[in-house]
């Protein structure tokens, strides 16, 4: 039997190809295509998010995912389960978890 877990995620996105980063909004973050899941039944969840910008041509060039066992850690940009580091990919759909083993 797989145990259910709580996963809090925090997205930090870098290098959007625009001068003013305030025009970029990250919205609709998902874990296993669920919004704010209280538990999931996989030990390798996948993350997705959407971007919105008022400036044409704005694109994601990299991302960083932080996964923590407690949301208070994320307030200080700390991740005890996984910090993807700056990942130079434009992917924002089904990004696979590669952190500490989840039970």
N, CA, C and O atoms as a GROMACS GRO file, in nm:
protein
  412
    1UNK      N    1   0.084  -0.118   0.000
    1UNK     CA    2   0.000   0.000   0.000
    1UNK      C    3   0.089   0.125   0.000
    1UNK      O    4   0.185   0.134   0.076
    2UNK      N    5   0.056   0.217  -0.085
    2UNK     CA    6   0.132   0.342  -0.091
    2UNK      C    7   0.075   0.441   0.010
    2UNK      O    8  -0.046   0.454   0.024
    3UNK      N    9   0.164   0.509   0.077
    3UNK     CA   10   0.122   0.609   0.174
    3UNK      C   11   0.094   0.740   0.103
    3UNK      O   12   0.157   0.771   0.002
    4UNK      N   13   0.000   0.815   0.154
    4UNK     CA   14  -0.030   0.944   0.099
    4UNK      C   15   0.060   1.048   0.163
    4UNK      O   16   0.094   1.037   0.281
    5UNK      N   17   0.099   1.146   0.087
    5UNK     CA   18   0.190   1.248   0.137
    5UNK      C   19   0.134   1.386   0.110
    5UNK      O   20   0.047   1.404   0.025
    6UNK      N   21   0.185   1.482   0.182
    6UNK     CA   22   0.152   1.621   0.157
    6UNK      C   23   0.275   1.683   0.094
    6UNK      O   24   0.386   1.672   0.148
    7UNK      N   25   0.256   1.748  -0.017
    7UNK     CA   26   0.367   1.810  -0.086
    7UNK      C   27   0.336   1.958  -0.104
    7UNK      O   28   0.235   1.995  -0.164
    8UNK      N   29   0.423   2.042  -0.052
    8UNK     CA   30   0.413   2.184  -0.076
    8UNK      C   31   0.519   2.220  -0.178
    8UNK      O   32   0.634   2.175  -0.169
    9UNK      N   33   0.481   2.299  -0.275
    9UNK     CA   34   0.578   2.336  -0.377
    9UNK      C   35   0.590   2.487  -0.387
    9UNK      O   36   0.496   2.561  -0.359
   10UNK      N   37   0.706   2.527  -0.426
   10UNK     CA   38   0.734   2.668  -0.443
   10UNK      C   39   0.809   2.683  -0.574
   10UNK      O   40   0.910   2.615  -0.597
   11UNK      N   41   0.762   2.770  -0.659
   11UNK     CA   42   0.824   2.788  -0.789
   11UNK      C   43   0.904   2.917  -0.792
   11UNK      O   44   0.856   3.023  -0.752
   12UNK      N   45   1.025   2.906  -0.838
   12UNK     CA   46   1.109   3.022  -0.861
   12UNK      C   47   1.152   3.012  -1.006
   12UNK      O   48   1.219   2.915  -1.044
   13UNK      N   49   1.116   3.108  -1.087
   13UNK     CA   50   1.147   3.104  -1.229
   13UNK      C   51   1.249   3.211  -1.262
   13UNK      O   52   1.247   3.321  -1.207
   14UNK      N   53   1.338   3.178  -1.354
   14UNK     CA   54   1.448   3.267  -1.388
   14UNK      C   55   1.448   3.298  -1.538
   14UNK      O   56   1.390   3.224  -1.617
   15UNK      N   57   1.512   3.406  -1.576
   15UNK     CA   58   1.545   3.440  -1.714
   15UNK      C   59   1.428   3.427  -1.811
   15UNK      O   60   1.421   3.333  -1.890
   16UNK      N   61   1.339   3.520  -1.803
   16UNK     CA   62   1.218   3.510  -1.883
   16UNK      C   63   1.226   3.580  -2.017
   16UNK      O   64   1.128   3.581  -2.092
   17UNK      N   65   1.337   3.637  -2.049
   17UNK     CA   66   1.348   3.706  -2.177
   17UNK      C   67   1.274   3.838  -2.176
   17UNK      O   68   1.229   3.885  -2.281
   18UNK      N   69   1.261   3.899  -2.060
   18UNK     CA   70   1.196   4.030  -2.054
   18UNK      C   71   1.274   4.118  -1.956
   18UNK      O   72   1.344   4.068  -1.868
   19UNK      N   73   1.260   4.247  -1.973
   19UNK     CA   74   1.336   4.339  -1.891
   19UNK      C   75   1.276   4.355  -1.752
   19UNK      O   76   1.350   4.361  -1.654
   20UNK      N   77   1.146   4.361  -1.741
   20UNK     CA   78   1.080   4.383  -1.614
   20UNK      C   79   1.011   4.255  -1.569
   20UNK      O   80   0.907   4.219  -1.624
   21UNK      N   81   1.067   4.186  -1.472
   21UNK     CA   82   1.014   4.056  -1.430
   21UNK      C   83   0.880   4.067  -1.359
   21UNK      O   84   0.813   3.965  -1.341
   22UNK      N   85   0.840   4.185  -1.318
   22UNK     CA   86   0.714   4.200  -1.247
   22UNK      C   87   0.593   4.175  -1.338
   22UNK      O   88   0.482   4.156  -1.288
   23UNK      N   89   0.612   4.173  -1.468
   23UNK     CA   90   0.500   4.152  -1.558
   23UNK      C   91   0.468   4.003  -1.575
   23UNK      O   92   0.372   3.968  -1.643
   24UNK      N   93   0.548   3.917  -1.515
   24UNK     CA   94   0.529   3.772  -1.528
   24UNK      C   95   0.458   3.719  -1.405
   24UNK      O   96   0.495   3.751  -1.291
   25UNK      N   97   0.356   3.637  -1.428
   25UNK     CA   98   0.281   3.576  -1.319
   25UNK      C   99   0.280   3.425  -1.338
   25UNK      O  100   0.247   3.376  -1.446
   26UNK      N  101   0.317   3.352  -1.234
   26UNK     CA  102   0.307   3.207  -1.233
   26UNK      C  103   0.173   3.174  -1.168
   26UNK      O  104   0.144   3.220  -1.058
   27UNK      N  105   0.092   3.094  -1.238
   27UNK     CA  106  -0.038   3.060  -1.182
   27UNK      C  107  -0.072   2.914  -1.212
   27UNK      O  108  -0.007   2.849  -1.293
   28UNK      N  109  -0.174   2.868  -1.146
   28UNK     CA  110  -0.225   2.732  -1.163
   28UNK      C  111  -0.119   2.624  -1.138
   28UNK      O  112  -0.105   2.532  -1.219
   29UNK      N  113  -0.043   2.635  -1.026
   29UNK     CA  114   0.053   2.528  -0.997
   29UNK      C  115  -0.021   2.398  -0.966
   29UNK      O  116  -0.124   2.399  -0.898
   30UNK      N  117   0.032   2.288  -1.016
   30UNK     CA  118  -0.032   2.157  -0.999
   30UNK      C  119   0.070   2.052  -0.959
   30UNK      O  120   0.187   2.060  -0.994
   31UNK      N  121   0.023   1.954  -0.884
   31UNK     CA  122   0.100   1.836  -0.851
   31UNK      C  123   0.014   1.717  -0.893
   31UNK      O  124  -0.097   1.699  -0.842
   32UNK      N  125   0.065   1.636  -0.985
   32UNK     CA  126  -0.012   1.525  -1.042
   32UNK      C  127  -0.146   1.575  -1.096
   32UNK      O  128  -0.248   1.508  -1.084
   33UNK      N  129  -0.142   1.694  -1.156
   33UNK     CA  130  -0.257   1.760  -1.217
   33UNK      C  131  -0.366   1.795  -1.116
   33UNK      O  132  -0.482   1.815  -1.154
   34UNK      N  133  -0.331   1.801  -0.988
   34UNK     CA  134  -0.426   1.837  -0.883
   34UNK      C  135  -0.388   1.971  -0.823
   34UNK      O  136  -0.270   2.001  -0.805
   35UNK      N  137  -0.487   2.052  -0.793
   35UNK     CA  138  -0.464   2.181  -0.729
   35UNK      C  139  -0.467   2.161  -0.578
   35UNK      O  140  -0.566   2.111  -0.524
   36UNK      N  141  -0.361   2.199  -0.508
   36UNK     CA  142  -0.351   2.187  -0.363
   36UNK      C  143  -0.387   2.047  -0.312
   36UNK      O  144  -0.476   2.034  -0.228
   37UNK      N  145  -0.320   1.944  -0.360
   37UNK     CA  146  -0.355   1.810  -0.314
   37UNK      C  147  -0.321   1.790  -0.166
   37UNK      O  148  -0.216   1.835  -0.119
   38UNK      N  149  -0.408   1.725  -0.095
   38UNK     CA  150  -0.383   1.690   0.045
   38UNK      C  151  -0.302   1.562   0.054
   38UNK      O  152  -0.240   1.535   0.157
   39UNK      N  153  -0.300   1.486  -0.052
   39UNK     CA  154  -0.223   1.364  -0.057
   39UNK      C  155  -0.220   1.312  -0.199
   39UNK      O  156  -0.312   1.336  -0.277
   40UNK      N  157  -0.114   1.242  -0.233
   40UNK     CA  158  -0.103   1.182  -0.365
   40UNK      C  159  -0.057   1.038  -0.347
   40UNK      O  160  -0.001   1.003  -0.243
   41UNK      N  161  -0.082   0.955  -0.446
   41UNK     CA  162  -0.048   0.812  -0.431
   41UNK      C  163   0.067   0.770  -0.520
   41UNK      O  164   0.066   0.661  -0.578
   42UNK      N  165   0.167   0.857  -0.530
   42UNK     CA  166   0.289   0.823  -0.603
   42UNK      C  167   0.409   0.878  -0.527
   42UNK      O  168   0.399   0.980  -0.459
   43UNK      N  169   0.521   0.810  -0.538
   43UNK     CA  170   0.643   0.858  -0.472
   43UNK      C  171   0.729   0.940  -0.568
   43UNK      O  172   0.834   0.992  -0.528
   44UNK      N  173   0.686   0.953  -0.692
   44UNK     CA  174   0.755   1.038  -0.789
   44UNK      C  175   0.652   1.129  -0.858
   44UNK      O  176   0.619   1.109  -0.975
   45UNK      N  177   0.602   1.229  -0.784
   45UNK     CA  178   0.501   1.318  -0.842
   45UNK      C  179   0.558   1.404  -0.955
   45UNK      O  180   0.679   1.422  -0.967
   46UNK      N  181   0.468   1.454  -1.036
   46UNK     CA  182   0.503   1.545  -1.145
   46UNK      C  183   0.435   1.678  -1.122
   46UNK      O  184   0.321   1.684  -1.076
   47UNK      N  185   0.506   1.787  -1.156
   47UNK     CA  186   0.459   1.922  -1.132
   47UNK      C  187   0.434   1.995  -1.263
   47UNK      O  188   0.502   1.971  -1.363
   48UNK      N  189   0.336   2.083  -1.261
   48UNK     CA  190   0.303   2.166  -1.377
   48UNK      C  191   0.263   2.305  -1.329
   48UNK      O  192   0.219   2.321  -1.215
   49UNK      N  193   0.277   2.404  -1.415
   49UNK     CA  194   0.236   2.540  -1.386
   49UNK      C  195   0.215   2.614  -1.517
   49UNK      O  196   0.257   2.567  -1.623
   50UNK      N  197   0.150   2.729  -1.508
   50UNK     CA  198   0.127   2.814  -1.624
   50UNK      C  199   0.187   2.951  -1.597
   50UNK      O  200   0.203   2.992  -1.482
   51UNK      N  201   0.219   3.022  -1.705
   51UNK     CA  202   0.275   3.157  -1.697
   51UNK      C  203   0.185   3.253  -1.772
   51UNK      O  204   0.124   3.219  -1.873
   52UNK      N  205   0.178   3.375  -1.719
   52UNK     CA  206   0.103   3.480  -1.786
   52UNK      C  207   0.186   3.606  -1.783
   52UNK      O  208   0.246   3.640  -1.681
   53UNK      N  209   0.190   3.677  -1.896
   53UNK     CA  210   0.265   3.802  -1.905
   53UNK      C  211   0.190   3.900  -1.993
   53UNK      O  212   0.123   3.861  -2.089
   54UNK      N  213   0.202   4.027  -1.961
   54UNK     CA  214   0.144   4.132  -2.043
   54UNK      C  215   0.233   4.166  -2.162
   54UNK      O  216   0.190   4.238  -2.253
   55UNK      N  217   0.355   4.116  -2.162
   55UNK     CA  218   0.449   4.147  -2.269
   55UNK      C  219   0.457   4.031  -2.368
   55UNK      O  220   0.487   3.918  -2.328
   56UNK      N  221   0.431   4.057  -2.494
   56UNK     CA  222   0.440   3.954  -2.597
   56UNK      C  223   0.581   3.899  -2.607
   56UNK      O  224   0.678   3.973  -2.591
   57UNK      N  225   0.591   3.772  -2.633
   57UNK     CA  226   0.721   3.708  -2.651
   57UNK      C  227   0.789   3.666  -2.523
   57UNK      O  228   0.900   3.612  -2.528
   58UNK      N  229   0.727   3.689  -2.408
   58UNK     CA  230   0.787   3.647  -2.281
   58UNK      C  231   0.784   3.495  -2.274
   58UNK      O  232   0.682   3.432  -2.302
   59UNK      N  233   0.895   3.438  -2.236
   59UNK     CA  234   0.900   3.292  -2.227
   59UNK      C  235   0.986   3.249  -2.109
   59UNK      O  236   1.075   3.321  -2.065
   60UNK      N  237   0.956   3.131  -2.060
   60UNK     CA  238   1.035   3.073  -1.952
   60UNK      C  239   1.159   3.010  -2.012
   60UNK      O  240   1.152   2.937  -2.111
   61UNK      N  241   1.273   3.038  -1.952
   61UNK     CA  242   1.398   2.979  -1.998
   61UNK      C  243   1.454   2.882  -1.896
   61UNK      O  244   1.537   2.797  -1.930
   62UNK      N  245   1.410   2.894  -1.771
   62UNK     CA  246   1.459   2.808  -1.664
   62UNK      C  247   1.359   2.809  -1.550
   62UNK      O  248   1.267   2.892  -1.546
   63UNK      N  249   1.377   2.716  -1.457
   63UNK     CA  250   1.292   2.713  -1.339
   63UNK      C  251   1.370   2.654  -1.223
   63UNK      O  252   1.477   2.596  -1.240
   64UNK      N  253   1.314   2.671  -1.104
   64UNK     CA  254   1.366   2.606  -0.985
   64UNK      C  255   1.246   2.560  -0.904
   64UNK      O  256   1.154   2.638  -0.878
   65UNK      N  257   1.247   2.434  -0.863
   65UNK     CA  258   1.141   2.379  -0.780
   65UNK      C  259   1.197   2.348  -0.642
   65UNK      O  260   1.303   2.287  -0.630
   66UNK      N  261   1.125   2.390  -0.540
   66UNK     CA  262   1.160   2.359  -0.403
   66UNK      C  263   1.046   2.277  -0.344
   66UNK      O  264   0.930   2.317  -0.353
   67UNK      N  265   1.078   2.164  -0.285
   67UNK     CA  266   0.978   2.079  -0.221
   67UNK      C  267   1.020   2.059  -0.076
   67UNK      O  268   1.134   2.020  -0.049
   68UNK      N  269   0.928   2.087   0.016
   68UNK     CA  270   0.960   2.077   0.158
   68UNK      C  271   0.852   2.000   0.232
   68UNK      O  272   0.738   1.990   0.186
   69UNK      N  273   0.888   1.946   0.345
   69UNK     CA  274   0.794   1.872   0.428
   69UNK      C  275   0.704   1.965   0.507
   69UNK      O  276   0.601   1.923   0.560
   70UNK      N  277   0.741   2.093   0.515
   70UNK     CA  278   0.663   2.191   0.590
   70UNK      C  279   0.668   2.324   0.516
   70UNK      O  280   0.775   2.368   0.473
   71UNK      N  281   0.554   2.388   0.500
   71UNK     CA  282   0.548   2.512   0.423
   71UNK      C  283   0.630   2.624   0.486
   71UNK      O  284   0.674   2.714   0.416
   72UNK      N  285   0.651   2.620   0.617
   72UNK     CA  286   0.730   2.725   0.682
   72UNK      C  287   0.874   2.727   0.631
   72UNK      O  288   0.936   2.833   0.629
   73UNK      N  289   0.927   2.614   0.589
   73UNK     CA  290   1.062   2.609   0.532
   73UNK      C  291   1.068   2.687   0.401
   73UNK      O  292   1.167   2.754   0.371
   74UNK      N  293   0.962   2.677   0.323
   74UNK     CA  294   0.959   2.743   0.192
   74UNK      C  295   0.956   2.895   0.204
   74UNK      O  296   0.999   2.965   0.112
   75UNK      N  297   0.905   2.945   0.315
   75UNK     CA  298   0.904   3.090   0.336
   75UNK      C  299   1.044   3.147   0.338
   75UNK      O  300   1.065   3.265   0.312
   76UNK      N  301   1.142   3.061   0.371
   76UNK     CA  302   1.282   3.102   0.375
   76UNK      C  303   1.361   3.041   0.259
   76UNK      O  304   1.484   3.034   0.264
   77UNK      N  305   1.290   2.996   0.156
   77UNK     CA  306   1.351   2.934   0.038
   77UNK      C  307   1.437   2.813   0.074
   77UNK      O  308   1.542   2.792   0.015
   78UNK      N  309   1.392   2.736   0.171
   78UNK     CA  310   1.460   2.614   0.213
   78UNK      C  311   1.378   2.494   0.168
   78UNK      O  312   1.255   2.494   0.178
   79UNK      N  313   1.446   2.392   0.121
   79UNK     CA  314   1.380   2.270   0.077
   79UNK      C  315   1.450   2.151   0.140
   79UNK      O  316   1.567   2.126   0.111
   80UNK      N  317   1.380   2.078   0.225
   80UNK     CA  318   1.442   1.963   0.288
   80UNK      C  319   1.420   1.834   0.209
   80UNK      O  320   1.484   1.732   0.238
   81UNK      N  321   1.332   1.835   0.111
   81UNK     CA  322   1.307   1.716   0.030
   81UNK      C  323   1.369   1.725  -0.109
   81UNK      O  324   1.425   1.626  -0.159
   82UNK      N  325   1.360   1.843  -0.172
   82UNK     CA  326   1.418   1.858  -0.305
   82UNK      C  327   1.433   2.003  -0.344
   82UNK      O  328   1.340   2.082  -0.328
   83UNK      N  329   1.548   2.037  -0.394
   83UNK     CA  330   1.574   2.166  -0.457
   83UNK      C  331   1.630   2.132  -0.595
   83UNK      O  332   1.742   2.083  -0.606
   84UNK      N  333   1.555   2.159  -0.697
   84UNK     CA  334   1.598   2.124  -0.833
   84UNK      C  335   1.718   2.206  -0.878
   84UNK      O  336   1.785   2.170  -0.974
   85UNK      N  337   1.745   2.317  -0.808
   85UNK     CA  338   1.848   2.408  -0.854
   85UNK      C  339   1.797   2.477  -0.980
   85UNK      O  340   1.691   2.443  -1.032
   86UNK      N  341   1.873   2.573  -1.027
   86UNK     CA  342   1.833   2.642  -1.149
   86UNK      C  343   1.843   2.543  -1.265
   86UNK      O  344   1.952   2.498  -1.299
   87UNK      N  345   1.731   2.512  -1.323
   87UNK     CA  346   1.722   2.414  -1.430
   87UNK      C  347   1.689   2.486  -1.560
   87UNK      O  348   1.580   2.541  -1.576
   88UNK      N  349   1.782   2.486  -1.652
   88UNK     CA  350   1.766   2.559  -1.778
   88UNK      C  351   1.682   2.479  -1.877
   88UNK      O  352   1.733   2.419  -1.971
   89UNK      N  353   1.553   2.480  -1.852
   89UNK     CA  354   1.455   2.415  -1.941
   89UNK      C  355   1.332   2.504  -1.949
   89UNK      O  356   1.299   2.576  -1.855
   90UNK      N  357   1.265   2.497  -2.061
   90UNK     CA  358   1.140   2.572  -2.075
   90UNK      C  359   1.020   2.488  -2.032
   90UNK      O  360   0.906   2.536  -2.037
   91UNK      N  361   1.044   2.365  -1.991
   91UNK     CA  362   0.935   2.276  -1.952
   91UNK      C  363   0.856   2.332  -1.834
   91UNK      O  364   0.914   2.385  -1.739
   92UNK      N  365   0.726   2.320  -1.840
   92UNK     CA  366   0.640   2.360  -1.729
   92UNK      C  367   0.525   2.262  -1.712
   92UNK      O  368   0.428   2.289  -1.640
   93UNK      N  369   0.535   2.148  -1.778
   93UNK     CA  370   0.432   2.044  -1.771
   93UNK      C  371   0.498   1.912  -1.737
   93UNK      O  372   0.596   1.873  -1.800
   94UNK      N  373   0.444   1.842  -1.637
   94UNK     CA  374   0.489   1.710  -1.597
   94UNK      C  375   0.638   1.706  -1.564
   94UNK      O  376   0.709   1.614  -1.607
   95UNK      N  377   0.686   1.804  -1.490
   95UNK     CA  378   0.825   1.804  -1.443
   95UNK      C  379   0.835   1.704  -1.328
   95UNK      O  380   0.767   1.719  -1.227
   96UNK      N  381   0.918   1.604  -1.345
   96UNK     CA  382   0.924   1.491  -1.252
   96UNK      C  383   1.006   1.523  -1.128
   96UNK      O  384   1.114   1.582  -1.136
   97UNK      N  385   0.954   1.484  -1.014
   97UNK     CA  386   1.021   1.496  -0.885
   97UNK      C  387   1.145   1.406  -0.882
   97UNK      O  388   1.138   1.290  -0.922
   98UNK      N  389   1.258   1.462  -0.835
   98UNK     CA  390   1.383   1.385  -0.829
   98UNK      C  391   1.451   1.405  -0.694
   98UNK      O  392   1.574   1.411  -0.686
   99UNK      N  393   1.371   1.414  -0.590
   99UNK     CA  394   1.427   1.443  -0.459
   99UNK      C  395   1.433   1.323  -0.367
   99UNK      O  396   1.436   1.208  -0.412
  100UNK      N  397   1.436   1.352  -0.238
  100UNK     CA  398   1.440   1.249  -0.134
  100UNK      C  399   1.322   1.153  -0.151
  100UNK      O  400   1.215   1.192  -0.198
  101UNK      N  401   1.343   1.030  -0.112
  101UNK     CA  402   1.237   0.930  -0.124
  101UNK      C  403   1.116   0.973  -0.040
  101UNK      O  404   1.130   1.009   0.077
  102UNK      N  405   0.999   0.967  -0.102
  102UNK     CA  406   0.874   1.000  -0.033
  102UNK      C  407   0.807   0.872   0.011
  102UNK      O  408   0.807   0.773  -0.062
  103UNK      N  409   0.749   0.872   0.130
  103UNK     CA  410   0.684   0.752   0.183
  103UNK      C  411   0.536   0.771   0.190
  103UNK      O  412   0.464   0.680   0.232
   0.00000   0.00000   0.00000
